[in-house]
Amino acid sequence: MTITLVLVIAMAVLFSCGVYLLLERSLTRMLLGFLLLGNSLNLLLLIMSGAAGKPPIGGSSEGITDPLPQAFALTAIVITFAVSAFLLALIHRSWKLSRADEVEVDEADVAIGKDRDDDPADDDPEIDTDTEAVQNEEASR
């Protein structure tokens, strides 16, 4: 196995674990999932930058690396740090107020979701005109 293949596998595992943890209801697990996604993004940028000492696009210049992926990686690190600090503040505030780490189900959101499931015309305006035409045809028979 080559180094690039190992990095791709590691990036895929980190990404899938991060998405799985983001879908949890615990705020701490959401934070860990976000951190894993940030690290997988950094690995993706490292993989996309090409081999060390060679430019990622073209082969004319010798020993020069493109600084753009490195700048993207630094930007991703800073953004991940800032959002992680914000999530930590939210987790701390939630723990101080309710001594709970889980996101509760909002009854108003559930009610809105049930109302949308009952009326398919809200999703697609063409359904409303089609159902009226069908009802008019049935009434005329």
VOTOR-275766 format. One record per residue: residue number from 0; residue in three letters; x, y, z of N, C-alpha, C, CB in turn. Coordinates in nm, 4 decimals, padded with zeros to 6 digits. Glycine has a CB too. Layout:
BEGIN
{r NUM,"ala",{X,Y,Z},{X,Y,Z},{X,Y,Z},{X,Y,Z}}
...
***
This chain:
BEGIN
{r 0,"met",{00.0840,-00.1180,00.0000},{00.0000,00.0000,00.0000},{00.0884,00.1242,00.0000},{-00.0955,-00.0001,00.1217}}
{r 1,"thr",{00.0475,00.2199,-00.0775},{00.1241,00.3435,-00.0835},{00.0793,00.4383,00.0270},{00.1090,00.4103,-00.2212}}
{r 2,"ile",{00.1595,00.5404,00.0480},{00.1284,00.6384,00.1526},{-00.0008,00.7111,00.1200},{00.2435,00.7395,00.1689}}
{r 3,"thr",{-00.0228,00.7424,-00.0069},{-00.1433,00.8148,-00.0456},{-00.2685,00.7316,-00.0183},{-00.1367,00.8535,-00.1937}}
{r 4,"leu",{-00.2616,00.6018,-00.0449},{-00.3767,00.5154,-00.0200},{-00.4071,00.5073,00.1293},{-00.3516,00.3750,-00.0766}}
{r 5,"val",{-00.3031,00.5020,00.2116},{-00.3226,00.5004,00.3565},{-00.3888,00.6306,00.4021},{-00.1876,00.4798,00.4296}}
{r 6,"leu",{-00.3457,00.7432,00.3460},{-00.4068,00.8716,00.3823},{-00.5528,00.8789,00.3377},{-00.3276,00.9874,00.3205}}
{r 7,"val",{-00.5826,00.8236,00.2211},{-00.7211,00.8239,00.1730},{-00.8083,00.7383,00.2634},{-00.7287,00.7730,00.0276}}
{r 8,"ile",{-00.7596,00.6215,00.3036},{-00.8366,00.5350,00.3929},{-00.8562,00.6021,00.5289},{-00.7663,00.3987,00.4102}}
{r 9,"ala",{-00.7503,00.6626,00.5809},{-00.7618,00.7326,00.7100},{-00.8604,00.8483,00.7001},{-00.6241,00.7846,00.7562}}
{r 10,"met",{-00.8558,00.9222,00.5899},{-00.9485,01.0336,00.5716},{-01.0921,00.9840,00.5630},{-00.9125,01.1131,00.4459}}
{r 11,"ala",{-01.1149,00.8737,00.4924},{-01.2506,00.8196,00.4796},{-01.3037,00.7701,00.6141},{-01.2529,00.7051,00.3772}}
{r 12,"val",{-01.2182,00.7063,00.6930},{-01.2609,00.6579,00.8250},{-01.2925,00.7755,00.9168},{-01.1517,00.5684,00.8885}}
{r 13,"leu",{-01.2065,00.8769,00.9177},{-01.2324,00.9952,01.0000},{-01.3606,01.0656,00.9575},{-01.1147,01.0923,00.9920}}
{r 14,"phe",{-01.3822,01.0760,00.8274},{-01.5026,01.1428,00.7773},{-01.6281,01.0660,00.8167},{-01.4962,01.1580,00.6248}}
{r 15,"ser",{-01.6263,00.9338,00.7997},{-01.7462,00.8557,00.8330},{-01.7727,00.8559,00.9832},{-01.7315,00.7115,00.7828}}
{r 16,"cys",{-01.6687,00.8470,01.0642},{-01.6884,00.8537,01.2098},{-01.7382,00.9916,01.2521},{-01.5573,00.8202,01.2835}}
{r 17,"gly",{-01.6870,01.0957,01.1874},{-01.7318,01.2313,01.2187},{-01.8778,01.2542,01.1852},{-01.6477,01.3312,01.1452}}
{r 18,"val",{-01.9217,01.2043,01.0691},{-02.0625,01.2186,01.0323},{-02.1507,01.1391,01.1271},{-02.0857,01.1729,00.8874}}
{r 19,"tyr",{-02.1073,01.0187,01.1650},{-02.1844,00.9372,01.2592},{-02.1992,01.0093,01.3930},{-02.1170,00.7999,01.2798}}
{r 20,"leu",{-02.0902,01.0677,01.4425},{-02.0972,01.1372,01.5705},{-02.1780,01.2664,01.5613},{-01.9575,01.1674,01.6207}}
{r 21,"leu",{-02.1773,01.3318,01.4476},{-02.2586,01.4535,01.4323},{-02.4079,01.4240,01.4379},{-02.2254,01.5227,01.3007}}
{r 22,"leu",{-02.4469,01.3034,01.4015},{-02.5881,01.2680,01.4015},{-02.6389,01.2234,01.5384},{-02.6126,01.1594,01.3013}}
{r 23,"glu",{-02.5530,01.2189,01.6377},{-02.5939,01.1826,01.7734},{-02.6668,01.2995,01.8394},{-02.4712,01.1407,01.8581}}
{r 24,"arg",{-02.7363,01.2710,01.9484},{-02.8102,01.3754,02.0183},{-02.7267,01.4415,02.1288},{-02.9377,01.3173,02.0775}}
{r 25,"ser",{-02.6164,01.3827,02.1645},{-02.5302,01.4382,02.2685},{-02.4441,01.5504,02.2092},{-02.4406,01.3272,02.3311}}
{r 26,"leu",{-02.4390,01.6617,02.2802},{-02.3615,01.7763,02.2313},{-02.2120,01.7477,02.2315},{-02.3904,01.8996,02.3162}}
{r 27,"thr",{-02.1649,01.6714,02.3293},{-02.0228,01.6377,02.3336},{-01.9841,01.5498,02.2156},{-01.9884,01.5674,02.4652}}
{r 28,"arg",{-02.0688,01.4552,02.1809},{-02.0413,01.3706,02.0644},{-02.0481,01.4519,01.9355},{-02.1408,01.2534,02.0583}}
{r 29,"met",{-02.1361,01.5506,01.9310},{-02.1408,01.6387,01.8142},{-02.0097,01.7161,01.8004},{-02.2598,01.7366,01.8248}}
{r 30,"leu",{-01.9564,01.7624,01.9116},{-01.8292,01.8334,01.9086},{-01.7170,01.7424,01.8595},{-01.7957,01.8884,02.0472}}
{r 31,"leu",{-01.7130,01.6200,01.9116},{-01.6107,01.5254,01.8672},{-01.6253,01.4931,01.7188},{-01.6181,01.3968,01.9496}}
{r 32,"gly",{-01.7487,01.4816,01.6722},{-01.7727,01.4578,01.5298},{-01.7254,01.5737,01.4448},{-01.9199,01.4327,01.5045}}
{r 33,"phe",{-01.7482,01.6949,01.4923},{-01.7016,01.8115,01.4174},{-01.5500,01.8168,01.4126},{-01.7561,01.9396,01.4790}}
{r 34,"leu",{-01.4847,01.7822,01.5234},{-01.3385,01.7793,01.5247},{-01.2845,01.6731,01.4293},{-01.2870,01.7534,01.6667}}
{r 35,"leu",{-01.3493,01.5566,01.4248},{-01.3064,01.4526,01.3310},{-01.3256,01.4973,01.1865},{-01.3837,01.3229,01.3564}}
{r 36,"leu",{-01.4361,01.5675,01.1592},{-01.4568,01.6192,01.0236},{-01.3506,01.7225,00.9867},{-01.5964,01.6811,01.0110}}
{r 37,"gly",{-01.3118,01.8064,01.0820},{-01.2065,01.9041,01.0561},{-01.0735,01.8368,01.0249},{-01.1907,01.9969,01.1752}}
{r 38,"asn",{-01.0415,01.7322,01.0999},{-00.9168,01.6601,01.0737},{-00.9218,01.5860,00.9406},{-00.8879,01.5617,01.1868}}
{r 39,"ser",{-01.0376,01.5318,00.9053},{-01.0474,01.4640,00.7753},{-01.0356,01.5646,00.6606},{-01.1807,01.3866,00.7646}}
{r 40,"leu",{-01.0847,01.6848,00.6810},{-01.0678,01.7886,00.5786},{-00.9209,01.8254,00.5615},{-01.1492,01.9136,00.6150}}
{r 41,"asn",{-00.8480,01.8338,00.6734},{-00.7049,01.8630,00.6642},{-00.6308,01.7513,00.5913},{-00.6452,01.8832,00.8042}}
{r 42,"leu",{-00.6681,01.6264,00.6168},{-00.6074,01.5152,00.5433},{-00.6420,01.5211,00.3958},{-00.6522,01.3818,00.6016}}
{r 43,"leu",{-00.7649,01.5590,00.3639},{-00.8042,01.5718,00.2241},{-00.7208,01.6788,00.1544},{-00.9536,01.6051,00.2131}}
{r 44,"leu",{-00.6997,01.7911,00.2206},{-00.6167,01.8963,00.1621},{-00.4715,01.8503,00.1461},{-00.6225,02.0227,00.2487}}
{r 45,"leu",{-00.4234,01.7705,00.2405},{-00.2890,01.7166,00.2293},{-00.2774,01.6204,00.1117},{-00.2495,01.6467,00.3583}}
{r 46,"ile",{-00.3792,01.5382,00.0925},{-00.3797,01.4435,-00.0188},{-00.3877,01.5178,-00.1521},{-00.4975,01.3448,-00.0053}}
{r 47,"met",{-00.4689,01.6210,-00.1576},{-00.4885,01.6950,-00.2830},{-00.3674,01.7794,-00.3214},{-00.6101,01.7843,-00.2715}}
{r 48,"ser",{-00.2799,01.8074,-00.2257},{-00.1664,01.8937,-00.2567},{-00.0590,01.8226,-00.3374},{-00.1065,01.9472,-00.1296}}
{r 49,"gly",{-00.0625,01.6929,-00.3475},{00.0340,01.6199,-00.4297},{00.1536,01.5722,-00.3495},{00.0811,01.7066,-00.5439}}
{r 50,"ala",{00.2508,01.5175,-00.4200},{00.3702,01.4642,-00.3549},{00.4554,01.5769,-00.2987},{00.4521,01.3798,-00.4533}}
{r 51,"ala",{00.5317,01.5454,-00.1965},{00.6161,01.6466,-00.1323},{00.7267,01.6914,-00.2269},{00.6768,01.5918,-00.0014}}
{r 52,"gly",{00.7460,01.8217,-00.2380},{00.8525,01.8760,-00.3203},{00.8185,01.8909,-00.4663},{00.9704,01.7919,-00.3081}}
{r 53,"lys",{00.6978,01.8523,-00.5059},{00.6567,01.8651,-00.6455},{00.5276,01.9465,-00.6513},{00.6374,01.7246,-00.7118}}
{r 54,"pro",{00.5107,02.0251,-00.7549},{00.3852,02.1010,-00.7660},{00.2695,02.0075,-00.7989},{00.3971,02.2113,-00.8740}}
{r 55,"pro",{00.1495,02.0345,-00.7475},{00.0364,01.9454,-00.7727},{-00.0122,01.9499,-00.9174},{-00.0772,01.9806,-00.6807}}
{r 56,"ile",{00.0058,02.0607,-00.9878},{-00.0384,02.0721,-01.1268},{00.0835,02.1033,-01.2119},{-00.1491,02.1825,-01.1437}}
{r 57,"gly",{00.1069,02.0229,-01.3137},{00.2218,02.0455,-01.4018},{00.3486,01.9851,-01.3443},{00.2420,02.1944,-01.4257}}
{r 58,"gly",{00.4514,01.9798,-01.4248},{00.5753,01.9213,-01.3782},{00.6969,02.0008,-01.4205},{00.5870,01.7814,-01.4277}}
{r 59,"ser",{00.6786,02.1260,-01.4582},{00.7904,02.2023,-01.5130},{00.8843,02.2563,-01.4046},{00.7377,02.3171,-01.5962}}
{r 60,"ser",{00.8312,02.3049,-01.2957},{00.9175,02.3610,-01.1917},{00.9617,02.2497,-01.0968},{00.8440,02.4741,-01.1136}}
{r 61,"glu",{01.0917,02.2501,-01.0646},{01.1461,02.1425,-00.9825},{01.1600,02.1872,-00.8372},{01.2821,02.0966,-01.0373}}
{r 62,"gly",{01.1133,02.1024,-00.7466},{01.1309,02.1268,-00.6043},{01.0445,02.2362,-00.5449},{01.2698,02.1593,-00.5791}}
{r 63,"ile",{00.9465,02.2855,-00.6162},{00.8607,02.3914,-00.5649},{00.7231,02.3331,-00.5350},{00.8505,02.5094,-00.6660}}
{r 64,"thr",{00.6736,02.3602,-00.4179},{00.5409,02.3127,-00.3812},{00.4430,02.4294,-00.3880},{00.5414,02.2489,-00.2394}}
{r 65,"asp",{00.3200,02.3962,-00.4197},{00.2171,02.4989,-00.4290},{00.1751,02.5404,-00.2874},{00.0944,02.4476,-00.5111}}
{r 66,"pro",{00.1790,02.6672,-00.2533},{00.1431,02.7097,-00.1178},{-00.0081,02.7182,-00.0942},{00.2052,02.8437,-00.0893}}
{r 67,"leu",{-00.0886,02.7088,-00.1983},{-00.2328,02.7244,-00.1816},{-00.2947,02.6154,-00.0929},{-00.2998,02.7237,-00.3171}}
{r 68,"pro",{-00.2656,02.4855,-00.1119},{-00.3224,02.3855,-00.0202},{-00.2774,02.4056,00.1244},{-00.2838,02.2460,-00.0659}}
{r 69,"gln",{-00.1546,02.4539,00.1430},{-00.1092,02.4814,00.2789},{-00.1887,02.5961,00.3405},{00.0406,02.5143,00.2796}}
{r 70,"ala",{-00.2193,02.6970,00.2621},{-00.3005,02.8083,00.3115},{-00.4426,02.7618,00.3422},{-00.3031,02.9230,00.2089}}
{r 71,"phe",{-00.4965,02.6747,00.2568},{-00.6293,02.6194,00.2835},{-00.6295,02.5375,00.4126},{-00.6758,02.5325,00.1655}}
{r 72,"ala",{-00.5244,02.4591,00.4350},{-00.5163,02.3778,00.5568},{-00.5094,02.4664,00.6803},{-00.3939,02.2847,00.5517}}
{r 73,"leu",{-00.4298,02.5723,00.6751},{-00.4238,02.6641,00.7889},{-00.5578,02.7321,00.8142},{-00.3164,02.7692,00.7658}}
{r 74,"thr",{-00.6253,02.7697,00.7070},{-00.7577,02.8307,00.7212},{-00.8568,02.7321,00.7814},{-00.8090,02.8806,00.5854}}
{r 75,"ala",{-00.8506,02.6078,00.7373},{-00.9403,02.5052,00.7917},{-00.9127,02.4798,00.9390},{-00.9261,02.3750,00.7133}}
{r 76,"ile",{-00.7865,02.4833,00.9781},{-00.7521,02.4648,01.1193},{-00.8086,02.5786,01.2038},{-00.5992,02.4562,01.1370}}
{r 77,"val",{-00.7958,02.7004,01.1557},{-00.8458,02.8166,01.2307},{-00.9983,02.8120,01.2412},{-00.8010,02.9486,01.1629}}
{r 78,"ile",{-01.0654,02.7794,01.1320},{-01.2124,02.7725,01.1346},{-01.2593,02.6603,01.2262},{-01.2686,02.7515,00.9924}}
{r 79,"thr",{-01.1936,02.5449,01.2205},{-01.2293,02.4344,01.3087},{-01.2093,02.4727,01.4547},{-01.1466,02.3104,01.2750}}
{r 80,"phe",{-01.1008,02.5422,01.4847},{-01.0760,02.5859,01.6224},{-01.1841,02.6835,01.6695},{-00.9373,02.6515,01.6334}}
{r 81,"ala",{-01.2210,02.7783,01.5853},{-01.3203,02.8787,01.6244},{-01.4573,02.8156,01.6471},{-01.3304,02.9878,01.5178}}
{r 82,"val",{-01.4990,02.7282,01.5567},{-01.6299,02.6642,01.5729},{-01.6283,02.5688,01.6913},{-01.6698,02.5890,01.4448}}
{r 83,"ser",{-01.5156,02.5027,01.7163},{-01.5046,02.4144,01.8335},{-01.5151,02.4940,01.9628},{-01.3718,02.3368,01.8305}}
{r 84,"ala",{-01.4531,02.6102,01.9675},{-01.4643,02.6954,02.0860},{-01.6089,02.7401,02.1069},{-01.3720,02.8180,02.0731}}
{r 85,"phe",{-01.6773,02.7736,01.9977},{-01.8180,02.8132,02.0079},{-01.9041,02.6965,02.0566},{-01.8695,02.8640,01.8719}}
{r 86,"leu",{-01.8797,02.5759,02.0027},{-01.9559,02.4583,02.0473},{-01.9265,02.4259,02.1932},{-01.9235,02.3365,01.9593}}
{r 87,"leu",{-01.8016,02.4417,02.2349},{-01.7694,02.4197,02.3765},{-01.8438,02.5185,02.4659},{-01.6179,02.4319,02.3995}}
{r 88,"ala",{-01.8555,02.6429,02.4225},{-01.9303,02.7419,02.5001},{-02.0785,02.7037,02.5071},{-01.9139,02.8828,02.4384}}
{r 89,"leu",{-02.1336,02.6552,02.3960},{-02.2736,02.6112,02.3979},{-02.2939,02.4906,02.4891},{-02.3201,02.5771,02.2565}}
{r 90,"ile",{-02.2012,02.3972,02.4847},{-02.2115,02.2786,02.5700},{-02.2015,02.3189,02.7165},{-02.1014,02.1757,02.5347}}
{r 91,"his",{-02.1092,02.4079,02.7488},{-02.0936,02.4532,02.8867},{-02.2191,02.5255,02.9357},{-01.9717,02.5451,02.8987}}
{r 92,"arg",{-02.2742,02.6101,02.8510},{-02.3956,02.6840,02.8897},{-02.5142,02.5895,02.9075},{-02.4294,02.7912,02.7842}}
{r 93,"ser",{-02.5269,02.4926,02.8191},{-02.6351,02.3950,02.8314},{-02.6204,02.3129,02.9588},{-02.6380,02.3026,02.7093}}
{r 94,"trp",{-02.4968,02.2772,02.9924},{-02.4738,02.1993,03.1134},{-02.5023,02.2822,03.2386},{-02.3300,02.1471,03.1164}}
{r 95,"lys",{-02.4651,02.4099,03.2370},{-02.4902,02.4956,03.3530},{-02.6401,02.5195,03.3748},{-02.4182,02.6294,03.3357}}
{r 96,"leu",{-02.7163,02.5311,03.2649},{-02.8591,02.5613,03.2783},{-02.9432,02.4388,03.3100},{-02.9099,02.6249,03.1519}}
{r 97,"ser",{-02.9190,02.3290,03.2416},{-03.0110,02.2157,03.2548},{-02.9460,02.0868,03.3025},{-03.0768,02.1905,03.1243}}
{r 98,"arg",{-02.8154,02.0874,03.3233},{-02.7422,01.9674,03.3630},{-02.7689,01.8508,03.2686},{-02.7792,01.9282,03.5049}}
{r 99,"ala",{-02.7880,01.8849,03.1412},{-02.8121,01.7835,03.0392},{-02.7194,01.8091,02.9212},{-02.9608,01.7838,02.9939}}
{r 100,"asp",{-02.6781,01.7002,02.8588},{-02.5872,01.7099,02.7459},{-02.6570,01.6759,02.6146},{-02.4681,01.6185,02.7667}}
{r 101,"glu",{-02.7830,01.6388,02.6218},{-02.8538,01.5949,02.5023},{-02.9485,01.7013,02.4509},{-02.9299,01.4677,02.5303}}
{r 102,"val",{-02.9671,01.7020,02.3200},{-03.0607,01.7936,02.2565},{-03.1998,01.7335,02.2683},{-03.0226,01.8203,02.1071}}
{r 103,"glu",{-03.2940,01.8100,02.3208},{-03.4299,01.7605,02.3389},{-03.5102,01.7782,02.2108},{-03.4989,01.8328,02.4556}}
{r 104,"val",{-03.6149,01.6981,02.1989},{-03.7041,01.7074,02.0838},{-03.7984,01.8255,02.1063},{-03.7842,01.5738,02.0624}}
{r 105,"asp",{-03.8084,01.9105,02.0061},{-03.8955,02.0266,02.0144},{-04.0332,01.9873,01.9610},{-03.8363,02.1475,01.9349}}
{r 106,"glu",{-04.1367,02.0007,02.0452},{-04.2710,01.9581,02.0063},{-04.3254,02.0397,01.8896},{-04.3653,01.9686,02.1245}}
{r 107,"ala",{-04.2895,02.1678,01.8834},{-04.3376,02.2520,01.7734},{-04.2797,02.2038,01.6400},{-04.2999,02.4003,01.7980}}
{r 108,"asp",{-04.1528,02.1628,01.6384},{-04.0944,02.1107,01.5152},{-04.1594,01.9801,01.4731},{-03.9450,02.0907,01.5321}}
{r 109,"val",{-04.1913,01.8954,01.5709},{-04.2572,01.7692,01.5395},{-04.3965,01.7952,01.4836},{-04.2652,01.6795,01.6643}}
{r 110,"ala",{-04.4686,01.8924,01.5408},{-04.6030,01.9253,01.4919},{-04.5974,01.9802,01.3498},{-04.6709,02.0271,01.5851}}
{r 111,"ile",{-04.4999,02.0640,01.3212},{-04.4851,02.1176,01.1854},{-04.4538,02.0051,01.0880},{-04.3742,02.2254,01.1805}}
{r 112,"gly",{-04.3674,01.9123,01.1297},{-04.3340,01.7987,01.0444},{-04.4546,01.7117,01.0161},{-04.2253,01.7159,01.1080}}
{r 113,"lys",{-04.5404,01.6911,01.1156},{-04.6612,01.6100,01.0946},{-04.7594,01.6813,01.0031},{-04.7288,01.5778,01.2286}}
{r 114,"asp",{-04.7708,01.8145,01.0156},{-04.8599,01.8904,00.9280},{-04.8135,01.8834,00.7841},{-04.8683,02.0357,00.9729}}
{r 115,"arg",{-04.6834,01.8880,00.7616},{-04.6297,01.8812,00.6249},{-04.6501,01.7425,00.5659},{-04.4799,01.9176,00.6234}}
{r 116,"asp",{-04.6433,01.6382,00.6487},{-04.6647,01.5030,00.5984},{-04.8097,01.4820,00.5562},{-04.6257,01.4004,00.7043}}
{r 117,"asp",{-04.9033,01.5495,00.6252},{-05.0445,01.5326,00.5931},{-05.0841,01.6008,00.4636},{-05.1288,01.5854,00.7050}}
{r 118,"asp",{-05.0185,01.7105,00.4273},{-05.0565,01.7876,00.3103},{-04.9423,01.7882,00.2086},{-05.0945,01.9315,00.3503}}
{r 119,"pro",{-04.9465,01.6987,00.1081},{-04.8369,01.6944,00.0108},{-04.8357,01.8152,-00.0835},{-04.8461,01.5672,-00.0706}}
{r 120,"ala",{-04.9414,01.8948,-00.0864},{-04.9460,02.0113,-00.1750},{-04.8496,02.1208,-00.1294},{-05.0882,02.0669,-00.1816}}
{r 121,"asp",{-04.8095,02.1172,-00.0020},{-04.7141,02.2169,00.0465},{-04.5765,02.1992,-00.0167},{-04.7026,02.2091,00.1980}}
{r 122,"asp",{-04.5399,02.0754,-00.0475},{-04.4076,02.0485,-00.1017},{-04.3961,02.0848,-00.2484},{-04.3731,01.9040,-00.0828}}
{r 123,"asp",{-04.4989,02.0549,-00.3264},{-04.4917,02.0750,-00.4705},{-04.6187,02.1452,-00.5174},{-04.4722,01.9399,-00.5448}}
{r 124,"pro",{-04.6093,02.2651,-00.5721},{-04.7307,02.3360,-00.6140},{-04.8013,02.2688,-00.7315},{-04.6964,02.4784,-00.6509}}
{r 125,"glu",{-04.7319,02.1857,-00.8085},{-04.7958,02.1175,-00.9212},{-04.8923,02.0105,-00.8738},{-04.6908,02.0556,-01.0122}}
{r 126,"ile",{-04.8695,01.9550,-00.7572},{-04.9586,01.8517,-00.7047},{-05.0955,01.9102,-00.6784},{-04.9016,01.7896,-00.5763}}
{r 127,"asp",{-05.0996,02.0333,-00.6295},{-05.2261,02.0966,-00.5969},{-05.3134,02.1114,-00.7215},{-05.2020,02.2330,-00.5324}}
{r 128,"thr",{-05.2577,02.1560,-00.8323},{-05.3365,02.1738,-00.9538},{-05.3753,02.0393,-01.0133},{-05.2589,02.2565,-01.0564}}
{r 129,"asp",{-05.2893,01.9396,-01.0037},{-05.3219,01.8075,-01.0569},{-05.4342,01.7422,-00.9776},{-05.1984,01.7180,-01.0559}}
{r 130,"thr",{-05.4329,01.7543,-00.8461},{-05.5370,01.6927,-00.7654},{-05.6709,01.7625,-00.7873},{-05.4989,01.6963,-00.6172}}
{r 131,"glu",{-05.6690,01.8940,-00.8074},{-05.7943,01.9646,-00.8367},{-05.8510,01.9197,-00.9700},{-05.7722,02.1167,-00.8374}}
{r 132,"ala",{-05.7662,01.8998,-01.0697},{-05.8137,01.8545,-01.2007},{-05.8728,01.7148,-01.1914},{-05.6996,01.8567,-01.3033}}
{r 133,"val",{-05.8100,01.6272,-01.1161},{-05.8613,01.4914,-01.0989},{-05.9938,01.4927,-01.0249},{-05.7601,01.4047,-01.0238}}
{r 134,"gln",{-06.0056,01.5764,-00.9228},{-06.1293,01.5854,-00.8463},{-06.2420,01.6421,-00.9340},{-06.1088,01.6733,-00.7203}}
{r 135,"asn",{-06.2123,01.7378,-01.0197},{-06.3135,01.7939,-01.1090},{-06.3602,01.6902,-01.2097},{-06.2589,01.9170,-01.1817}}
{r 136,"glu",{-06.2682,01.6083,-01.2613},{-06.3064,01.5022,-01.3553},{-06.3938,01.3985,-01.2883},{-06.1825,01.4352,-01.4140}}
{r 137,"glu",{-06.3598,01.3612,-01.1645},{-06.4414,01.2624,-01.0925},{-06.5790,01.3180,-01.0606},{-06.3716,01.2187,-00.9632}}
{r 138,"ala",{-06.5870,01.4471,-01.0302},{-06.7156,01.5085,-00.9964},{-06.8028,01.5191,-01.1204},{-06.6950,01.6477,-00.9335}}
{r 139,"ser",{-06.7437,01.5370,-01.2393},{-06.8240,01.5507,-01.3593},{-06.8785,01.4173,-01.4086},{-06.7428,01.6155,-01.4676}}
{r 140,"arg",{-06.8206,01.3073,-01.3658},{-06.8686,01.1742,-01.4075},{-06.9929,01.1444,-01.3356},{-06.7657,01.0645,-01.3820}}
***
